[in-house]
Amino acid sequence: MNGKTKKIIQWTAGVIFSLLIIFVILISSFEIVLYSDMSVYRKEYEKYEVLDELDMTMDDAMYVTREMMDYLRGDKETLSVITEVEGKRQDFFNEQDRFHMREVRDIFAGGLRLRTAALVAAAVSLLILYMCRADVKKILPQTYQVAVGIVLIPTAGIGIAAAIDFNSVFVQFHNIFFDNDLWLFDPAEDFMIRMLPEGLFYDMAFRVGSLFAGILVILFLLSLYMRWRENSRKVKEKTGKKKNLFSMVNYTVLVLTIIAAVYIMANGLGLIDGLDFGAGAYYYADIPQFAKYLDGSCYTSPVSMRVLIALFLIWGFFMYKLWGWIEKKISKNKI
């Protein structure tokens, strides 16, 4: 085997390994979000006021939810839950519910089987890399970044489409995975669709996407660090000097800051309850009676306003000097 062929095999195996790991992360993200924390469902039911729609208690709703999730995981053979709903004791699920959820369970089970197959295939790809005597520490960070680039465009496209018109994406998803229209429910006749409104699915999809993207970003940063170490080693061998880590740290902080900002805005952190204007909520001038929130009586401080202003100006001066120092460091130590 000549060197060129060997390199092609190594890179192909590395990219396949990375794509398989990304697929495993995707399926695992679904599993973690849907099954790991049942309290999320409680919060969603409160958010969308499903208890009022069903005339049932939270305990009964959570009991139905646990039984439903056990069924989807394959821990129950049949989906039948007798509970108090709409003022009488009856089966929460009807025949249409059972048919559709059986199909959903098959999809979940199929995803888990594919995840297992992906792990086996990833192990085979890794074995091929070792058999070809590949420098795994060098190849895998590079092939992982290639794999992320491959999945970035379709993943980002789906995410943007869902953010713009989740209903259309939701309908298209069902058209792809189901060959019938029994996933269309009448809220007037069906309890399950009232317990699981579209907003709940949107929130769950957002959590899955956030977890999936978060893990990919962490691994991407790790791959950048590993490549930096490899390049630093080569530079040291040639020049006897190490590459400066300062720029790497700055870029990492920048990426993490952007992720944190998106997370804060997406979850509405820091906003006043009952005053949610979507993205515009961060422009506080849009809030009714905005002036009262600037009233000094709303806030208390152990020091005078003059001291606070002075501290703010001092902080601003030091931040200015800090960023000037950082800019000089980056200019001097570019990677």
N, C-alpha and C positions, 0 to 999 in steps of 0.2 A: 504494500500500500504506500503510494507516494505521499509526500507531505501535503500537497494541495487537496487530495481526496480525503486524507485524514482530518484536515482542518474543516472541510465541508461537513463531514460526519459529526465532528465535535460540535460545530455550531448548530447543526440541525437538531442534534440530540438536546443541546442546551436550550434552544428556543422551545422545542416540544415540552421539555421538562417544565420550563417556566410557564407556558400556557396551561399546562395541566394543573400546576399549583394554583394559578389564578382561578381556574374553574373550581378547584377544591375550596378555595377561599369563598367564592361566590355561593356555593351550595351551603357551606358551613355558616355563612352570614344569615341566610334564610333560616336555617335551623336554630341558630342562637336567638335571633329576634323573635321567632314565632313560639319557641318552646322554653326558653331559659328563664323568663321572668313573667309570670302570670299577672303580676301587679300592673303591668302595662295595659292589659285588657280592662282592668278595673278603672284606670284613669281614662281610657278611651270611652268607656260606657258613661262615665260621668261627663266627659267633654261633650258627647253627642246626645246626652239625655235619653239613652235608649230605655232606661227603666220606666220612664213615663210612657214611652211608646208601647211597652209590653205589659205595663201594670204588674211588675214583679220586683222582688227585692234583689239587692246586690248579691247576697249570699246565693240565692237561687240562680242568678245570671252567671256567677262564677262557677257554680257547680255544673251548669250546662256547658260552660266553656271548657272546663277541665275534662269532662267526659268527651266532648267533641275533639279536643286535641289528642286525647288518648286514642280515640278511634283513628285519627289521621296518622298517628305514629304506628298503627297496627297493633296496639295493645288491647283493643276491643274488636269483637267480631261484627257487632251490629251497632247502628247508631240509633238508639232509642233512649230518651231521657224523660222520665215522668217527673213533672215539677208543677209548681203553682204559677200559672200565667193567665193573664186576663181574668182574674178572679176565680179560676177553677183549676183543678188538678188534671193535667192532661199531658200527652206526649208533645214535647217541644218541637220535634221534627216530623215532617210529613214524608210521603213517598218521593216527592220530587227532591226534597232535601237529601234524602238517603241516596238517591241515584247520583245526584251531582257530587256529593261529598265522597262517594265511592270512587268517582273519576278523579277527584282532587287527591284522594289518598293514593291512587295508582301513580299519579304524577309525582307526588312526594317520594313514594317508594322508589320510583324509577330514578329520580334525582339522586337519592342516597346510593342506589346501586351504581349509577354512573360515577359518583364520587369515589366509591371503592375501586372501580375499574381505573379511574384516573390516577389514584394513588399507586396502584400496581404498575400502570404504564409509566408513571414518573419514576418509580424505583428502577424499572428496566432502562429508562433513558439515562438515569444516573449511573447504572452499572456499565452502560455502553461508554460513557465518558471516562470511567475509571479503566475500562479495558483498552481504550484508545490512549491511555496515559495523558489525559487532558489536564491542564492546569485549572482545576475546578474553581479555585478562588479567583481566578482571572476571568474565566469564561462565563460562569453563572451570573455575576453582576451585570455583565454586558448583555447577555441573552435575556435576562429578566427585563432590562430596560427596553430592549427590542420588543418583547412580548407585551409590555405595558403600552408601548406605542401602537401595537397592532389592535389591542382591545379598546384603546382610548377613544377613538373616533365613534365606533358604534355605541359604546357605553355612554359617552357624553351626549350623543344624539338622542338616545332613549331617555336619558335624564332630562335633557332640555325639553323634549316633546312632552314628557310627563308633567313637568313644571308648568308648561304653557296650557296643555289640555289633557289632564289626567284621564278624563272620561274616555276620550278617543283611544288612548293607549290601553286603557283597561279593557275596552270592548275588543280591540284588535288582538290583545293577548288571549282573550277567550275564544275568538274566532280561529286562532292558530292552534290552540291546545284542545279544543272541544269540537266535535263534529255534529253537535246538536244545539238547540236553543233552550235546553232545560236549565241553563245557568241564568236565565231571565226569570226573575221572581216578581210576584205581585205583592207589594208591601201590605196591602189590605188583607191578604189571605195567608201570608207567610211570616212566621215569627223570626226565622233565622235571618232574613234579609233586613229586618228591623233591628236586630241585635248587631248586625255587621253592615253598617252603612258605608257608602263609598268613601267618606272621609276617613274612616278607620283604615281602609286599605291604602289610602294615600299616605297616612301617617306611618303605617308599617313599611310601605315601599321606601319611604324616605329614610327610616331607620336602617333598613337593609342596605340601601345605597350608601348611607353614611358610614356604616361599619365596614362594608366592602371597600369603599374608597379609602377609608382611614388605614386599614391594614395594608392596602397596596402602597399608600404613601409612605408608611413606616418602612416597608420593605424596600421601597425605592430609595429612601434616604440611606438605608443601610447599604444598598448596592453602591450608592455614590461614595459612601465612606470607604467601602472596600476597594473601589477603584482608585480613590485618593491615596490609600495606603500603598497600593501596588505602584502607582506613579511616583509616590514619594520614595519608595524603595529604589526605583530605577534612577531617580534623580540623585539620590544619595550615593548610589554605586558609581555614577558618572562624575559627579561634582564634589561629593563629600559633604553636601549640604542637604538638609531636610526641607521639604516643601512646607510652607506656612499653613497651618490649619485654620487661621483666622477667617479667611474668606469662606471656607466650608461651613464654619459655625454660623457666619452671618447669613448665608443662603438658607441654611436649615432653619434658623430663627424666622426668616422671612416667610418661608413656606408654612411653618407652623402657625405663624401669626395670621396668614390669610385663611388657613383652615379654621382657626378659632373664630375669626370674624364671621365667616360664612355660617358656622355652627350657631353663634350667638344670634345672628339675624334670623336664621331659619327657625330657631326655637323661641324667638321673641324674648330672650333673656334681658332683664333690666327694664322692661316696659311696665307701665302701670296697668294693673288689672282692670279690665272693662274698657280700656282705651286702645283697642287694637285696630290700627288703620293699615295693616299689612306692611309693605315696605316703607310707606310714608310715615309710619309711626315713629321712625327715628328722626323725623323732622318735627320736633316737639311743638313748633308753632301751629301745627295742625290740630293740636289737642284743644278741645273746648275749654274756655276759661283758663287759658295757658298762664295768664298773669299770676293766678293764685299760687301756682307751683313755684313761682320765684319770690313769693312773699317771704321776707326774712323770718317771720314767725313760724314758718314750716320747718325750719332747721335750727338746731342749737349747736353752739361751739364754745369751748372753754376759753377761746381767745377772741380778740376783736377782729373785725373785718379787715382792718389795716394790716394786721399781722398775717392774716390769710393771704391777702394780696401780695404782701412782701415775699412770703414763702413761695407763692406761685411764680413770681418773677425770678426768684433765685433758682427755683427748679427749672424754669425755662432757659435761664442762662447756662446752667450746667448741661442741660440736654443739647443746647446749641454747641457747646464745646465738645461734648461727647460725640455727636454726629460728625463734627469736623475732624476729630481724631480718628474716627472709624473710616471716614472717607480717605484720609491720608494713608491709613493702614492698607485699605483695599487697593489703592493706586500703587502702593509700594510692593505689595505681595500678591499680585494677581496670579491665579492658578491657570 
